[in-house]
Amino acid sequence: MTPLCDQATAVRALVESADPGAVWAIGGPEGPRAGSEDGHPAGAALDVGGLTDVLALWPVVGSLVEEGALRLHTPLTAYGGAAAADTPAGTTAHHLLTHPGGTAALTRLSEHLSGSPLADLAATRVWRPLGMTDTRFADGTLSAPLTDLARFLCHLLAPASAPAPAGISRAWTAESLRIRTGELTPARGLLWHPAPHGVWTHHAPHDGGPALWISPRHHRWAILLPTAGQGALRTAFREAAFASTAFE
């Protein structure tokens, strides 16, 4: 087994050689274990607009499911005309969560059911309860420091360590991190996608965007915010962070 210090050194060397401006961290339920803090202070605001779907929309939808306001397999037409606007007949929240391009309709549905903007819902239901006090929408995009991203992922690995904010309970996380598309390809969970080594990922739709990974099996998470045009780094980073059991 590769020692932890050697594993961290290997990941750091990979990032510094491929994209020295990237922000990254690897950790477990207790917090970060290695990262780019020296060059990028953990409390500095970062543009994470490419992760809005998983940091804001996914837990908000989970909170609506858990309180009974939303059922995943109920057609959107049951919730009123505004909720189903511009969606094919019979579309459900489950369809939107497991297919690309459904997040705009999911945002509209969440705001319709709650009567509040997504930014307010995420702040009150998720970020504040988790202590993500510096995560916010500003100038049309989402920003957050590395410390807040780590809090979010730590809670996904160990939701029993603190009262679960609405939408990221153990049950909702478990439901999301399993194949929900049967034998269809590509396989998908609920806004999360399976990857090798028992890992689930969520990343920006464009190459070179930010990405999160989580592996409940290995009690490990990882974050990578590459600089522009470094999409190829994501696969190599995931392999370096999860192929070894050194962080277990």
N, C-alpha and C positions, 0 to 999 in steps of 0.2 A: 504494500500500500504506500502510495506517495505521501510523504509527510506534508502537513498543512502548509508549512512555510514554503516548501518547494513548489506546491501546487499554486499558491498565491503568486510566487515569483514567476512561474510560467505564464499565468494569465496576464500579469502585469507586463511581461516582456512582449507577449503577443500584441496587446493593445498599443503599447508604446511604439512598436515597430510598424504596425499597420495604420494606426490613427492616434497619434499622441495627444490630440485635442479631445478625445472621447472622454465622457464621464461614465464611470462604471462602479459597480459594487457587487459583492457576493456575500451571502450570509445565511443564517439559519434562524430558528424561532427566537433566539435571544438577541439578534441584531446583526449588523455587518461584521464580517470577518476579514475582508480585504476590499480595497477599492482605490479610487483616484483622489482621495481627500487632499493629498499634498498639493496637487495642481488645481483642484476645484473644491473649495471649502464646502463641507457637507451642508451648511446652512444657506448657501448661495441659491438664489432663485434660478430655475432652469425652465426652458421652454419645453413643456411636455404635452403640447397640444395633440401630438400624434397618439397619445395614450388616453385621451379623454374618454373613449368608449369604455375602457376597463376601469379607470379610476373614478369615473362619475356615473356613466350610464348603467354599467353592469350592476353595481351595488344598489343603485336606485331602483332598477327593475326588480332586483331581489327583494328589496324592502316592500314593494307593492305586492309581490307574490306572497310574501310571508304574512302580510296583514290581511290577505284575502281580497284585495282590491283588483288583482289581476290573476287570471288563470292562463297558463301557458298555451293550452290547447283550445281555448275558446276563440272563435272568429272575432276579429276586431270590430266587426259591425255590431256586435253585442254591446259595445261600449259607446256607441254614438257615431254619427257621421264623421266628425272631425278626427276621431281616432283611426278610422279606416280610409281616410282620404288618400288617393293615389296608390292604393294597394290592390292587388288582384282579389277577386271574390274568394272567400274562404281563408284568407291569410290569417295566421295566428301569431302571437308573440313568439312561440317556439320556432316558427318559420323564420322570423326576423332575426332571432338569436343565433340561428345555425346557418344562415346564408349571408354571403357578402352583400353589402349595399343596403342592409335593413336598418342601420342605426338611425338614420334620419326619421324613419317612421316610428322607431322605438322611442326616440326622444319626444316626438309629438304625442305619442300615446301616454308616456309617463307624465308629461305636463298636463295633458287632458284629464287624466285620472286624479291628479293631485291638486290641480289648480295653481301650481307654482312652477317657475322656470327651473330647468335642470340645475343651473348653478346653485340656486337656493336649496334645492332638494339635496344635492350632494353635500353641501356645506353643513346643513343641519342634521342630516341623517347619517352621514359617514365621516366626513373629515374632522369635524369638531369632536365627536365622541372618541375618535382614534387619536386625538392630539395632533392632527395634521394642520396646525394653526397657520402655516404659511402657504397652504395650497389654495389657490384662488383663480378665478377667471379675471383676466385683465387685458385690456386692449384686444379683445376678440379671441384670445387664446388662453390655454390653461398653463399656469406656472406652478412649480413646486420645487422645494429643495430636496436634495438626496436623502436627508434625514426623514422627511415625510414619506417618500417613496418606500424607504426601508420599513417604516412603521406599518404601512399598508400591507406589505408582503409578509412581515413577521406575523401579523394578525391572521393572515390566511393560513399560515402553517400552524399556528397555535391559538385558535379562537377562544379556547377555554381559559387562557391566561388572563383575560379581562372580559368584562361584560361586552357581548357582541353588539356592535352598532347594527341597526337595521340594515339588512341587505348583504352582510358578509358573515352570516352565521355559519357554523360548521355544516348545516344541512344544505344551504344554498351553494356553498363552495363545493361540496361533494357532488351535488347535482350538476354543477357546471363543468367540473373536471372529470367528465366521463363522456364516452362517445354517445352522441345524441342523434346521429345520422344513419344508424344501421350499417348496411354494407355500401352505402353511397360513398363516393370519393370526390374531393378530399374529405376525410373524417373531421368532424368538428364537435366540440362541446358547446357550451353556451357562451359565446364570444371569446372562448379560449380554444386553442388548437393543439392537438397532440404532437409531440416531437420525440425523437429518440431518447433512450435512457430514462423512461418514465417521467418525462418532463412535459409540462403544458406551457404554452407560450401565447402572448398577445403582443402584436407589434403593429406599428403604423403600416398602412397599406402600401406605401411607396418604399422602394429600395432605399436603404440608407437611413430610414427613420428609426426612432427609439423602439426598444423592445424590453419586455419583462418575461422572465421565466420562473416557474415554480415547480417543485417536485415534492409533494407530500411524502412520497415513498422514501426519498433520501433526505428529507428535512432540510431542504436547501432552496434558496431563491437567488436570482441574479438580475441585474439591471444593466443595460447598455444604452447610452445616448451618444451615438456616433456623430461625427461631423459630417457635413454634406458629402454625398457620393461614396460612402463607405459601406454599402449594403452587403458586400461580400464578407465583411468582418463578422456579421451576426452568426453565421454558421460555425465559423472557427471559434468564436468566443463561447458559444453554447457547448461545443465539444470540449473545450479546455475547462469549462466550469463544471460540467456534469458527467463527462465520461469516466472520470476517476471518482472513487469513493472517499477521497482524502478529506472531504469536508464533513463526513458523517460522524 
